[in-house]
Amino acid sequence: MKLATYTVKSDELNIQTQGPAGARLGWISGDWVVDAGLAAKWLVVHGRMEFPHEPATDMMTLLERGEGEWRMISRARKELENQSPDRLTVEGEPVAISLKEAKLLSPLPLPSSIRDFYAFEQHVKTSRMRRGLQMIPEWYEIPVFYYSNHRSVFGPDDPVKKPSYTDRLDFELEIACVIGKRGRDIPRERALEHIAGFTVMNDWSARDEQRKEMAVGLGPAKGKDFATSLGPWLVTLDELEDRRVGEHWDLTMTARINGTEVSRGNMKDLYWSFAQMIERASRDCELLPGDVIGSGTVGTGCILELGQEVHRWLEPGDVVELEIERIGVLRNRIV
């Protein structure tokens, strides 16, 4: 499934509803967003189906309720596979709206937490070389991460404000998983069972601020906490099974600035797999549904690594598009 968090664009005011207020849970069916709650209601009224309780209508509730809730939404989706989404109504309300009418939010507008790893070897090596540093041997011993600001999350097509304190604004092309099953001390062999799905992630970075912080021996913190973009939706693992090789997935990752491709990599190049990241993050610590785990930047996936000869630092007006094959496109404009 491709699961989305969305609101309806306001035709009357010609604006897009922002933030989690009024956000709904739906799944993508072609060019349509099918509302999970209204779909279940339609099936009860017209399909003579029964559900043990009213299904979740937001992503966090779905994640927190667990496997039984996933079975309910999967059942509803399967029952509606042969129906035309545009023809379904219940109590005078459309069950589905076109993607053009929907304002997609971050799949999780307010995650439980965000841990961002540093798991692509090429990015680490090249970025350190750009700063005149050798590869650090400890990087090969354990997957490392930092905590980002889970209250500064942006969705697809949201404007992202350039922080007042930076002259070196950068993007980072990443893939993130969302935890769907609570766990502590999760072994690597069972880790994939805890993933609800994948989404595209942009870990926006103020490089000048980040460099100052890390020279002190702490961080990144203020160099990262102003914005993280997630979207456009959450793709469950069954949708990607044909591209999985062990703990890795063969998925092309690209970045474009103002329509020009500047970066290309692949998820399969992760040195530390998501299974290893989850094992590390959950050591003597409980992971919760709604926790986000980022991969870190894919090789060539940021201006710091590419260099100014490829692209200058980002400025207001620039449009950054991050695309991961089979996952989707995450687009934001700098303001």
N, C-alpha and C positions, 0 to 999 in steps of 0.2 A: 504493500500500500504506500501511496504518497499522502501523508497526512498534513493538513495545513491549519493554521490559525488565521482567521480572516474576519474582516468586517465588510459591510457594504458601502461602496462609494456613495457620497451624497450628491445626487444630481441637482437637487434644489440649490445647494450652496456652492456647487462646483468645487468641492474640496474633498480630501480623503480623510476619513476618520483615523485618528492616530491613537496609539497606546492600547492597553489591554481592555479598557472599558468597552463592554459590548462585544468583545471578541468571541468567535464561535469556532468550534472544531468541525472540520470537514475533511473529505478525501477528494483527491483529484481523479476525475473521470474524463479523459480526453481534454476538451476545452472548458470543462465545467468543474465547479466546486460543489460537491454534494454535502449538504449540512447533515452531520451525524445525528443530531437530536431530531430534526424534522424527518429524516429518512426513517428512523425508528418509529416515529409517530405514524407516518404513512403506512408502514408495514402492519402496524397494529390495526389501523382503521380499514385499510384496503386489502391487505394481504392476509388478514386473519391470523397474524402472528402474535405470540406472547413473549415478553421479556420478563425476567425475574425482578427487575427494577428499571427505572428510567435510566437510559444510557448516559454516559458522560457527554457533556457539551463543551468541555474545554480540555486542552491537552494535559495539563497537570493532573486533573482528576482522573483521566484515562490512565496515566502512568502510575498514579498512586493506588488505584484500585487493582491493577495487576492483571494476571492472566485471564481471569474470568471476564473482565471488561473487554480485553482484546478479542476474545472469542465472540462476544456480542457484536462488536463493531464489524468484525470479519464476516459474521453471519449476515448482518444487514447488507453489507456491500455485495456479498455473493447473491443474495436474493434479488438485488436491484440490477444485476449485471445486464439483463436482457431488456431493461426498461430505458426509454429515452429520457435523460435527466430533465430536458426542457419541458416535458409534458407532465411532470409530477407536481401536484399541489396537495396541500393538506390544510383544511380550515381556511382556505383562501390564500394561503401563503406558499410561494414556490419552494420546493424542496432543494433545488439547485439553482445557482446563478452562474453566468459565464465568468470566466477568468477576467474578462475585460471590465466587468462590473464589480469585481472583488478587490478589496485592498488587502493584500497579503501582509501579515505581520511576521515577526520572528515566530517560528514554530513554538518556541517557549518565550513569551515576552518577559517573564521573570523566572529564570532558572533558579534551582536551589543553590547552585554554585557553578563557577567556571574554573576548571583546572586546565592550564594550557601547557602542553609538553613541548619538547625540543627534540623531535624524534627523527628528522630527516638529516642524514649525515652531510650531504652536499651543502645544504644551507648553512649548517654549523661551520663547516670547514671554510667555505668561501667568505662568509660574513666575518669570521675571525681574521682571515687573511687580509680582508679589506681594512681591518683595523690594526694590521701589523702584528697579529697574534698567532702563535702556533696552536694546533689542535690540542685541546686539553685531554689527557689520558683518562681522567675520571669519567668523561662523557660515555665511554664504552663500558663502564661498570654498572651503571644504573640509569634507567630513564628518569629524567628530572622534569619538574614542572614548577610553575608559579600560579598563584591565585589571581584571577582578574576580577573586575568589578561586575558582578551579576546584576547590578541595578543600572547599568549603562548599556543596555542591549538595544540594537536597532534591527529593523527588518528590511526586506527587499524594497528598494526605491525610496527608503527614508533618506532625507537629507542628513548629512553628518557635518557638524560644525567643526571647522579647523580651530584647535585650541589656541587661545591668545598667547600661550607661552612657548609656542614652537615655530621654527622656521624650516623644520625638516620633517614634514608630515609624510608618512609612509603607509602603504597597505601591506598585508601579509595574506597570502593565499594558503588556506588551510582546509582540512576536512575535520569535522567534529562528530563525535557520537554522543547520543543522549542515553543516560542510564535509565533503564525501565524496570529494574528489579533490585530491590534492596540487598546489600551483601557486605560482609566484612571478611577480610583475609581470603579473598576470592582467588582460587588457584588459576593459573594461566589456562589450564585445560578446560575450565568451566566459564571463563570470562565472557566469551561471546554470547552466552545465555543471558547476560545482564544488559546487553545492548538493545535498546528499543529501535534505534535506527540511526542513520547518518544525515548530516546536513552540511552545507557549505558555510565556512567561517572566514571572516575577515578580522584579523587582530590588528586594528589600527594602531599606529605607533608614532610617538613623538621622539624621533631619534636623538635630537640634541638633549632633551630632558632625560631620556633613558641612559645615555652615555654618562651623564653627570652622576646619576643615581648609582649606576653599577661600578663606577670608579670608587665609590665609598664602600662598596661591598654588599649593598642591599639592592633589591629590585629584580626585574623592572616593577615599578609601581605607578608613579604619576605619569611616566612615559607611556602608559598603556591604559589607564583606568577610565579615560574619557569616552571610549566607544568600542564596542565589539558588535559586528553585524553577523546575524545568523539567518539562513533561509536558502531557498524560498519555501521549502517544506521539509518534512522528515520522511526519509525513505527507509522502509523496513528491510531487513536483511534478506528476506525471501525474494525481493525484487532484484537482488544483486548476486544471487547464488551462482549463476552461470559465469560470473566474472571473478569468483573467489578461488584463490589458490592457497590452501592452508589457512593461515591467519592473515593473509593479505588479499587485496582486491586490485585487479588490473583496471584502473579507471584514470583516464587522462584528465589532467588539471591544467587550466589555462587562465591567464589574466590579461585583460585589455584595459587600456587607458584611453579614453576618448575615441574608442573604436579600433585602436591599433593594438595588436597582440604584442605583449612585452615578455610574457612568461609562459613556459610549457613544461610540465612535469608529469609524474604519475604516482598515484597512491601506493602502488606496489613497491616503490623505492623506499618506503619506511624502513629504517634500521630497527627501530623498536616498534613492534606491532601493537595494535590496540589491546590485544590480550595481555601483553606485557605491561602496558600502561595501566590497565585496570588492576592487574595484580599488584603493581607498585602503589597505586593510589589507595587501594583498600587495605594495605598492610596496617594492622592495628587501628583501623579507621573504617567507619561504616559509610558506604556509598548509598545515596538515596535516589529514588526516582526523581527525575528532573535535573540531576547533576549533569553538567556538560563537560566533556573531555575533548580538548583540542589537540591536534596532531603536532602543532608547530608548523613552521613554514616549509613548503615543498621547495626543492632545489630551484633556484632562479625566481622564487615567488615573492620578491620584494625589491624595492629600489635600492636599499642598502646593499643587497647582494649583487644586483645588476650593475650598479654604478651610474653616475650622472651622465655618462656617455650614452646610456640607453634612454634614460628619462630623468628629468629634473624632479625635485621634491614636489609633492602635490600642493595644489593651490585651489582656492574657491573657483568653482566652475568646472573642475575636472570631474569626469564620470569614470568610476572604477567598476568593471564588470569581472567577477570571478565565476568561472564555470567549471563544474566537475561533471564528467560524463556520467549519465544516468541519474545524477543527483539534481542538477538544475543550474540556473544562473542567479547570482546574487549581485545586484546592481545598486550603487549608491552614488550620489552627487555630493561633492564637497561644497559647503557654503560658508 
